[in-house]
Amino acid sequence: MIKILAACGAGINSSHQIKTAIEEEMGNRGYKVSADAVVIKDITEEMLNKYDVFTPISKPDFGFDITIPMVEAGPILYRIPAMSQPVFDELEEIIKKLDK
């Protein structure tokens, strides 16, 4: 099971949309993923390191290094395949490399 952390400014709407879209699309592609949605300000280095992939709306500056693969997932929110497809493809490539 691949563990993914989705994050947005409020942790209420956008991150949940990203979570749902990733779980659905990666499931359709044959991957077992589980995503959590959180408020970006609540993320700590310890929390982040419990996940395999980080999918924020845009690249954050936490004051610590992000040591897991990160995919900026904001384009998923537009629900336009031409914009979201590259995000899903990048995520799939990372999942393949994780070999879980």
N, C-alpha and C positions, 0 to 999 in steps of 0.2 A: 504494500500500500504506500503510495506516494503522498506525503503530507505537504499541503500548500497553505501558505498564509497570505490572505488578501487583506489589503488595508486601504482606508480612505480617511479623509479628515474627520468625519463624525462617526464612522463605523456603523452607520445605520442603513444607508441605502446603497450607495455605489459599491462598497466592498461586498455586500450581500449579492448584488447583481453579478459582480465578477465571480464570486464563489460559485453561484448557481450555474453560470455560463461555462466556467471551467470544468466543473464536475460533469455537466451534461456533455460537452464537446469531447472531453478526454475519455469519458465513458463510451461515447459513440465510436471513438477511435480504438477502443479495446483496452484502455488503461484503467487500473484501479487507483483512483485518487480520492482524497478527502481534503476538503478545504475548510478553513476557518476564516471568519471575517472579524476584523478588529479596528479600533481607532488607532491611527498611526502614532499618535503621541504616547500611547500606552506601551508601545513596543520597546522591549529591552533586548540587549545582546543575548542574554540567557534565553528569553522567549524565542527569539528568532532562530537560534541554533537548534531548536527542537523540531524544525521543519526542514523539508528537502528543497523547497523552492519558495521564493518570496515574490508576490505579485501586487505591488502597490499601483496606485493610479499613475503616479509619476515618481521619479527617483528622489528619495528623501535624503536628508543630511542628519544622521542620528548623533554624530560625534563619536561613532565607533564604526569599524569596518564591517561591511556586510560580507560574510564569508560563505554564504550559500548562493546558488544561482538566483538571479533576479530577472524578472520579465516585467517591463512596464506595461500594465494591463489596461490603462485608460481607454484605448481605442475600442475595447470590447463594449464599452457603454454606448457607443453610437449605433450598435446593432446593424452596421453596414458590413456585409461580408468582405468587401475589399479592404476595409480597415481592420476588422477583427481577425481575419484569416491569418495574416502574418504573425499576429500575437499567438494564436493557437499553434501555428507551425513551429514557432520558436520554443514554445513551451513543450511541444512534443519532442523536439530535438534534445532538449535538456532531460526530459524524462527517459528517453532512450539511453542517454549517457549515464544516468544514475543506475541503470541496470538492476532495478528492484523488482 
